[in-house]
């Protein structure tokens, strides 16, 4: 039987910081999943490259700012460590907020219909989060209370809180969140495939699912966090996220309406993904040649933007 999950002895592999590498792998996986889903909807998959170029840095900045603002006491006397992102410390709620906001702005600039592109891209977000959580395992961080469960994670003494220095095996809360996010990704894709919800509702469904999971996982964690009225700040934020998503459903409605559309672009054009590229035939002016021209209408690919 598995006694416990071992932790890596170092958080680097050659020249690579594994925390950053896991985040990068998560981003790549999310972009490729988003490109595939957007292409299936009739959108130009290269839109996702343009969105990622702006949204990913914004998400990292937002995640770091959120972490520092909610845990600023741990940086007192060592403020330069704020910039050492490879040591860990990303607040997912901040990354979600700023990354999604910037991504929506870029998508709007490219003419995408926002509900359609959100439904295509949002399921990729928990996939990125799931892969990124492996970085916490490499850093031996974000674990829960001591446990005797066979899937507990073994933490070196140098990474344990002082009050738990005598314990060596802890709840692997980063693993719980990774598995929760993978399941959430699958649920979002399955719900979207059925086309029963209003376009754009995959986003509040993601927020609801993420914060429901974060609520119980956060209650298991023992790492340092800001406390408000006896509860960790992320527990309060989970309540806000759950309430906000339910309010969004109440205002927008859940079930699809006859006037709802999944068209990828606001002008109704679709990016042709399978049609052969053809050029319109040259038309001859009968008045200039004295002969009758045969007009042939051929449909050509149209790539907006």
C-alpha positions as CSV (number, residue, x, y, z in Angstrom):
1,X,0.0,0.0,0.0
2,X,1.0,3.6,-0.6
3,X,2.2,5.0,2.7
4,X,2.5,8.6,1.5
5,X,3.2,10.6,-1.6
6,X,6.9,11.7,-1.6
7,X,7.9,15.3,-2.4
8,X,10.7,16.2,-4.8
9,X,14.0,16.9,-3.1
10,X,14.4,20.1,-5.2
11,X,12.2,22.4,-7.2
12,X,14.5,22.6,-10.2
13,X,15.2,20.3,-13.0
14,X,18.5,21.4,-14.6
15,X,18.1,25.1,-15.5
16,X,14.3,25.0,-15.1
17,X,12.3,26.1,-12.1
18,X,9.5,23.5,-12.1
19,X,6.9,25.9,-10.7
20,X,7.3,28.1,-13.7
21,X,7.5,25.2,-16.1
22,X,4.2,23.7,-14.8
23,X,2.6,27.1,-15.3
24,X,4.0,27.3,-18.8
25,X,2.7,23.8,-19.6
26,X,-0.7,24.6,-18.3
27,X,-0.9,27.7,-20.5
28,X,0.2,25.7,-23.6
29,X,-2.4,23.0,-22.9
30,X,-5.2,25.6,-22.3
31,X,-4.4,27.6,-25.5
32,X,-4.4,24.4,-27.6
33,X,-7.7,23.2,-26.1
34,X,-9.2,26.7,-26.6
35,X,-8.0,26.8,-30.2
36,X,-9.5,23.5,-31.0
37,X,-12.9,24.4,-29.4
38,X,-13.0,27.8,-31.1
39,X,-12.1,26.3,-34.5
40,X,-15.0,23.8,-34.0
41,X,-17.3,26.8,-33.5
42,X,-16.3,28.3,-36.7
43,X,-13.8,30.8,-35.3
44,X,-10.2,31.5,-36.3
45,X,-8.0,29.4,-34.0
46,X,-5.3,32.1,-34.3
47,X,-7.5,34.4,-32.3
48,X,-6.4,32.4,-29.2
49,X,-2.8,33.2,-29.8
50,X,-3.6,36.9,-29.9
51,X,-5.7,36.6,-26.8
52,X,-3.1,34.6,-24.9
53,X,-0.4,37.0,-25.7
54,X,-2.1,39.6,-23.6
55,X,-4.3,37.6,-21.2
56,X,-1.6,35.3,-19.9
57,X,0.8,38.0,-18.7
58,X,-2.2,39.9,-17.3
59,X,-3.3,36.8,-15.5
60,X,0.1,36.3,-13.9
61,X,0.3,39.9,-12.8
62,X,-3.2,39.7,-11.4
63,X,-2.4,36.4,-9.6
64,X,0.8,37.8,-8.0
65,X,-0.9,41.1,-7.0
66,X,-3.7,39.2,-5.3
67,X,-1.3,37.0,-3.4
68,X,0.8,39.9,-2.2
69,X,-2.1,42.1,-1.3
70,X,-3.8,39.3,0.7
71,X,-0.6,38.0,2.3
72,X,1.5,41.2,2.5
73,X,2.7,40.5,6.1
74,X,4.8,37.6,4.9
75,X,6.9,40.0,2.8
76,X,7.7,42.5,5.5
77,X,11.4,43.1,5.5
78,X,12.0,41.3,2.2
79,X,9.9,43.3,-0.3
80,X,12.2,42.3,-3.2
81,X,10.9,38.8,-2.9
82,X,7.6,40.0,-4.3
83,X,9.2,39.7,-7.7
84,X,10.5,36.1,-7.2
85,X,7.5,34.5,-8.8
86,X,9.3,31.2,-9.2
87,X,9.3,30.7,-5.5
88,X,5.5,30.3,-5.6
89,X,2.7,32.6,-4.5
90,X,0.0,33.1,-7.2
91,X,-3.6,33.9,-6.2
92,X,-5.8,32.2,-8.7
93,X,-8.8,34.6,-8.1
94,X,-6.7,37.6,-9.1
95,X,-5.4,35.8,-12.1
96,X,-8.9,34.9,-13.2
97,X,-10.2,38.4,-12.8
98,X,-7.5,40.3,-14.7
99,X,-6.7,37.5,-17.2
100,X,-10.4,37.1,-18.2
101,X,-10.9,40.9,-18.3
102,X,-8.0,41.4,-20.7
103,X,-8.9,38.4,-22.7
104,X,-12.4,39.7,-23.2
105,X,-11.1,43.0,-24.3
106,X,-8.8,41.4,-26.9
107,X,-11.5,39.1,-28.2
108,X,-13.9,42.1,-28.6
109,X,-11.2,44.0,-30.5
110,X,-10.9,41.0,-32.9
111,X,-14.7,41.0,-33.5
112,X,-15.5,37.8,-31.7
113,X,-19.0,37.4,-30.2
114,X,-18.1,37.4,-26.5
115,X,-20.6,34.7,-25.3
116,X,-19.4,32.3,-28.0
117,X,-15.7,32.7,-27.4
118,X,-16.2,32.5,-23.6
119,X,-18.0,29.2,-24.0
120,X,-15.2,27.9,-26.2
121,X,-12.3,29.1,-24.1
122,X,-13.4,29.0,-20.4
123,X,-13.3,25.2,-20.1
124,X,-9.5,25.5,-20.8
125,X,-9.0,27.6,-17.7
126,X,-9.4,24.8,-15.1
127,X,-7.1,22.6,-17.3
128,X,-4.4,25.2,-17.0
129,X,-5.0,25.5,-13.2
130,X,-4.8,21.8,-12.8
131,X,-1.4,21.5,-14.5
132,X,-0.1,24.6,-12.7
133,X,-1.0,23.0,-9.3
134,X,1.8,20.5,-9.9
135,X,4.2,23.4,-9.3
136,X,3.0,23.5,-5.7
137,X,4.0,19.9,-5.3
138,X,7.5,20.7,-6.5
139,X,7.7,23.7,-4.1
140,X,6.3,21.7,-1.2
141,X,3.6,24.3,-0.5
142,X,-0.1,24.7,-0.2
143,X,-0.7,21.5,1.7
144,X,-3.3,20.8,4.4
145,X,-3.5,19.5,7.9
146,X,-1.5,16.5,9.1
147,X,-3.1,13.2,8.1
148,X,-2.6,9.5,8.3
149,X,-4.3,8.9,4.9
150,X,-2.3,6.7,2.5
151,X,-2.4,9.5,-0.1
152,X,-1.0,12.1,2.2
153,X,2.1,14.1,1.0
154,X,5.4,13.9,2.8
155,X,6.8,17.4,3.5
156,X,10.4,18.2,4.5
157,X,10.9,19.9,7.9
158,X,12.1,23.1,6.2
159,X,8.8,23.6,4.5
160,X,6.5,22.8,7.5
161,X,4.8,25.4,9.7
162,X,6.4,25.6,13.1
163,X,3.2,24.4,14.9
164,X,3.4,21.2,12.7
165,X,7.1,20.7,12.8
166,X,6.6,17.2,14.4
167,X,4.4,16.0,11.6
168,X,5.7,14.8,8.3
169,X,2.6,13.8,6.2
170,X,-0.1,16.3,5.3
171,X,-3.3,16.6,3.3
172,X,-2.3,17.1,-0.4
173,X,-4.7,20.0,-1.0
174,X,-2.9,21.0,-4.2
175,X,-3.7,17.5,-5.5
176,X,-7.3,17.8,-4.5
177,X,-7.6,21.1,-6.4
178,X,-5.8,19.6,-9.4
179,X,-8.3,16.7,-9.6
180,X,-11.2,19.0,-8.9
181,X,-10.2,21.3,-11.8
182,X,-9.7,18.4,-14.2
183,X,-13.2,17.2,-13.3
184,X,-14.6,20.7,-13.7
185,X,-13.0,21.0,-17.2
186,X,-14.8,17.8,-18.2
187,X,-18.1,18.9,-16.8
188,X,-17.9,22.3,-18.6
189,X,-17.2,20.6,-21.9
190,X,-20.0,18.1,-21.4
191,X,-22.5,20.9,-20.5
192,X,-21.5,23.1,-23.4
193,X,-21.8,20.2,-25.8
194,X,-25.4,19.8,-25.0
195,X,-26.2,23.4,-25.9
196,X,-28.9,23.7,-23.2
197,X,-27.5,26.8,-21.5
198,X,-27.6,30.4,-22.7
199,X,-24.4,31.4,-24.6
200,X,-21.9,32.9,-22.1
201,X,-23.2,30.9,-19.1
202,X,-20.2,28.6,-19.1
203,X,-18.2,31.4,-17.4
204,X,-20.5,31.7,-14.3
205,X,-20.7,27.9,-14.2
206,X,-17.0,27.7,-14.1
207,X,-16.8,30.4,-11.3
208,X,-19.4,28.5,-9.4
209,X,-17.7,25.1,-9.8
210,X,-14.3,26.5,-9.0
211,X,-15.3,28.3,-5.8
212,X,-17.3,25.4,-4.5
213,X,-14.2,23.3,-4.7
214,X,-12.0,26.0,-3.4
215,X,-14.3,26.5,-0.4
216,X,-13.8,23.0,1.1
217,X,-10.2,22.7,0.0
218,X,-9.2,26.1,1.5
219,X,-10.7,24.9,4.8
220,X,-8.1,22.1,4.9
221,X,-5.0,24.3,4.3
222,X,-2.6,25.3,7.1
223,X,-0.4,27.8,5.2
224,X,-0.2,31.4,6.4
225,X,-3.2,33.5,5.2
226,X,-5.0,36.7,6.1
227,X,-7.9,36.1,8.4
228,X,-11.1,38.1,8.3
229,X,-13.6,37.5,11.1
230,X,-12.1,34.2,11.9
231,X,-12.0,32.9,8.3
232,X,-9.3,32.8,5.7
233,X,-9.7,35.5,3.1
234,X,-10.1,32.9,0.3
235,X,-13.0,31.3,2.1
236,X,-14.8,34.7,2.1
237,X,-13.9,35.2,-1.6
238,X,-15.4,31.7,-2.3
239,X,-18.6,32.8,-0.8
240,X,-18.6,35.9,-2.9
241,X,-17.8,33.9,-6.1
242,X,-20.5,31.4,-5.4
243,X,-23.1,34.2,-4.7
244,X,-22.0,36.2,-7.7
245,X,-22.4,33.3,-10.1
246,X,-25.8,32.3,-8.8
247,X,-26.9,36.0,-9.1
248,X,-25.7,36.0,-12.7
249,X,-27.8,33.0,-13.5
250,X,-30.8,34.6,-11.8
251,X,-30.4,37.8,-13.9
252,X,-29.4,36.2,-17.3
253,X,-31.4,33.0,-17.0
254,X,-30.0,29.6,-17.5
255,X,-31.8,27.9,-20.3
256,X,-31.2,28.7,-24.0
257,X,-33.7,31.0,-25.7
258,X,-34.8,31.0,-29.3
259,X,-33.0,34.2,-30.1
260,X,-29.6,32.9,-28.7
261,X,-26.9,32.2,-31.2
262,X,-23.5,30.5,-31.3
263,X,-22.2,32.5,-34.2
264,X,-18.5,33.1,-33.5
265,X,-18.3,36.7,-34.8
266,X,-20.5,39.7,-34.2
267,X,-20.9,40.4,-37.9
268,X,-22.1,36.8,-38.6
269,X,-19.1,35.8,-40.6
270,X,-17.5,32.4,-40.0
271,X,-13.9,31.5,-40.5
272,X,-13.8,28.7,-43.1
273,X,-11.8,25.8,-41.8
274,X,-12.3,23.1,-44.3
275,X,-13.3,24.7,-47.6
276,X,-10.9,25.0,-50.4
277,X,-9.5,28.4,-51.0
278,X,-10.8,29.6,-54.4
279,X,-10.5,32.8,-56.3
280,X,-13.6,34.4,-57.9
281,X,-13.5,34.0,-61.6
282,X,-12.8,37.1,-63.7
283,X,-16.0,38.5,-65.2
284,X,-15.9,39.8,-68.7
285,X,-17.8,43.0,-69.6
286,X,-20.0,42.2,-72.6
287,X,-20.1,45.9,-73.7
288,X,-16.3,46.0,-74.0
289,X,-15.8,42.7,-75.7
290,X,-19.0,42.3,-77.7
291,X,-19.4,38.8,-76.4
292,X,-21.5,37.2,-73.7
293,X,-19.6,36.3,-70.5
294,X,-20.4,33.4,-68.4
295,X,-20.6,34.4,-64.8
296,X,-19.5,31.9,-62.2
297,X,-20.1,32.6,-58.6
298,X,-17.6,30.9,-56.4
299,X,-17.5,31.1,-52.7
300,X,-14.2,32.2,-51.2
301,X,-12.9,31.8,-47.7
302,X,-13.4,34.8,-45.6
303,X,-11.1,35.4,-42.7
304,X,-12.2,38.3,-40.6
305,X,-9.6,40.6,-39.1
